[in-house]
Amino acid sequence: MARSCRRTCLRFIRGGSDEGQALIEHPLVRAVHLTGSHRTFESIRRSLGGGMGFNDAGELSVGDKVLTGELGNVTPLIVIPGVWTARDLECQAESIASMMSLNGGLNCITPRVVVTHASWNQREDFLRCLTGALSRIRPRPIQYPGVREKYDQVAVNYPGVLRLGSPRTGGGENWLFVPGLDLRRAIRTLLPGRVLWPDVR
């Protein structure tokens, strides 16, 4: 993307609702895509009052500017029970662990809830493989606003939470792994990035 940046076709800006609102109001900006917190999006929406609507193409817009947002997600990953080899279990556990840890677990498509069948006779073996795979991944620093608060909230609200991850030079937080999840309670506490809920049955 360096060429686009040099030609001033593309700019990356780090910030929150103030920066987002300034972009929307800037006369040279024709389209805005927000990533991050839904709170930032809602703050901008409120500040615009009745200025937000849909254009003729059905796109969310503010005046003549198209506004899109990628505001997080609680992505489920369903493990289909069956007769798996030990290698199958290890391979799939490594795959899930790598999905979770990419970008510190803060991508919108990161698996946040792993659904397993309570009667699957290899379920405990699979979860052992998964915790083992996460334990071998170095913790990542927390980068996004609000994640630290959610991380600490989960650590307090779930006394049985497991902290996984190999030591990292220069800091970083462990992966939180919550077994025996009550999904209704988890939804109330807003499933944050960096937390894997492996035990929804």
C-alpha angles and dihedrals in degrees: 000000000000093000092054090049092050090051089049091240091120134035131178116212127184119208148084140263095320092056091044092052091048090053093050092050096044111111094222095053115093101171135023128195116190126200127185132038124025085217090066091051092048091048091054092045091052092047090055093054109191094351096100122086144123126287126218091275091057093252122141106251146172107213105312094339122101113225122198131168140196101199107171134277145213100235115194123212114200118206110208110220118233143120104303129180119236087253091053091053093048094046095050092044090053090049093052092045091052091049090052096048099047108115089000091299092294103117115116092239096048110129107252101168122041111199116206131174113253092220097047105122092212095049097104091046090053093049090049089053091048095050089046092053092049091047090060094054117091114240116253128222116258108249110168127081114257097016094101091057093049091046091053091044092056092047089056099039095049110049091181094058116134120222109214136181139087119266117281128205111234099025135279135161128266123247111259116224117191116197123191094030123194098210095201091055092046092054090053091054093048112242104252131201118273093037123104118198105200104169111065106136 
